[in-house]
Amino acid sequence: MKISDIKVDTFRYRTKWFRDYEGHSCAGAERWTTNNMLTIRTDEGAEGYFFAGPSQGVVDSLIKPALLGQDPFFREKIWQRMRRMQKLTNSLPDMLIAHVDCALWDLAGRYLQIPVYKMIGAARTRIPAYASINAGDDIPGGLSSPEDYARFSEELVRDGFKAIKLHTWMSPLPGAPDVKRDVAACAAVREAVGPDITLMLDPHHHYDRIEALYLSREIEKLGFLWIEEPMNEYSMSSYVWLNGKLDMAVLGPENLEGSYQSRAEWVTSGACDMLRGGTGEVGGITPILKLIHLAQAFNLRMEVHGGGPHNMHVLCTMDNGWFYEWGLLHPMVERYRPFPWQKTLYDPIDAEGFVQVPERPGLGDDIDFDYVREHTIDEGAVGRGAPDVY
């Protein structure tokens, strides 16, 4: 079996999400935006899919030369080939390699009629989820105050969540960031949900050392489980410094190029005591398995960043990660409904706060191909803007 074609379908859908110019997700009036569906096809008719994939232009210029004619089961060979290509191009970041790699895993599972997590080697079928609250805003009834965070957190607990992570106010929002305001939001949430709900914080990403230490020590007093990315992660020495001053866990790195190799440096340097990585940030399912095994070798927890089918299947193959990240969530955006291109919600949360991995073949996404076909447009006709669509 050989890879015979790689195609991108760009399609329209309605959403209340958009991104500010620094890349943070924001809630607002419903609007049209676009997404991509990447399809990898073989000469035997097998297909694999991934959403939020690369443009057709990138596929034609970079992905097709690396994949056409290759056996789709040689995922390691293909991944290493794309990784080497990064040396001479800026158009193939780890995130785009991840899209291709995940589509290949989906193809293999669909062809073999087996879920990806069982193809890798299963450890569990359900995972506790935490509610990942969107970054703060200045919208009345949104997330404009510590009291808003507290009220929304109470709603999430009633929905079944036993753990919550806050994203607080970040630039370019006027008045943000403000480390004392972050502390106030964390304190308000702790008071609202009580001592038995697990809490975590992902604040502004560019605090300096003194601000990051103050924030970390204050939420440590509130019994938070971890802090992630309070400073630029390219300064690994800053995290070595911070980690050495806290009892609370430092989780990282999240958004750092270099896949599993850069994260290995964090481990051996003592920059974190819990590893962070999502399939998107490290380049796919193929490399994140290496990272999971690295964490296991050092007796570290490995927390997977982001939701979606690819991350859930990975979580079901490991025993050293606590949570599935459910979000992003905002009080003004309807929760727990599928994307328009899905027939069913992939990751409903049950009364105990768990999500269950689907048993459908491949990554198990229940795709509405009719919706994609009926809403396909010329690539680039509408600006993209939806946050964290996989």
SULPEQUI-V680086 format. One record per run of one state. SS is the DSSP state (H for helix, E for strand, C for the rest). FROM is the first residue (numbers start at 1). TO is the last residue. If there is no record, write none. Layout:
ss=SS from=FROM to=TO
ss=SS from=FROM to=TO
This chain:
ss=C from=1 to=2
ss=E from=3 to=19
ss=C from=20 to=24
ss=E from=25 to=42
ss=C from=43 to=46
ss=E from=47 to=51
ss=C from=52 to=55
ss=H from=56 to=67
ss=C from=68 to=74
ss=H from=75 to=88
ss=C from=89 to=93
ss=H from=94 to=112
ss=C from=113 to=114
ss=E from=115 to=115
ss=H from=116 to=120
ss=C from=121 to=125
ss=E from=126 to=133
ss=C from=134 to=145
ss=H from=146 to=159
ss=C from=160 to=162
ss=E from=163 to=167
ss=C from=168 to=178
ss=H from=179 to=193
ss=C from=194 to=197
ss=E from=198 to=202
ss=C from=203 to=208
ss=H from=209 to=221
ss=C from=222 to=225
ss=E from=226 to=228
ss=C from=229 to=235
ss=H from=236 to=243
ss=C from=244 to=248
ss=E from=249 to=252
ss=C from=253 to=258
ss=H from=259 to=269
ss=C from=270 to=273
ss=E from=274 to=277
ss=C from=278 to=278
ss=H from=279 to=282
ss=C from=283 to=284
ss=H from=285 to=297
ss=C from=298 to=300
ss=E from=301 to=304
ss=C from=305 to=308
ss=H from=309 to=315
ss=C from=316 to=322
ss=E from=323 to=329
ss=C from=330 to=341
ss=E from=342 to=342
ss=C from=343 to=348
ss=E from=349 to=349
ss=C from=350 to=353
ss=E from=354 to=356
ss=C from=357 to=361
ss=E from=362 to=362
ss=C from=363 to=366
ss=E from=367 to=367
ss=C from=368 to=368
ss=H from=369 to=374
ss=C from=375 to=375
ss=E from=376 to=377
ss=C from=378 to=390
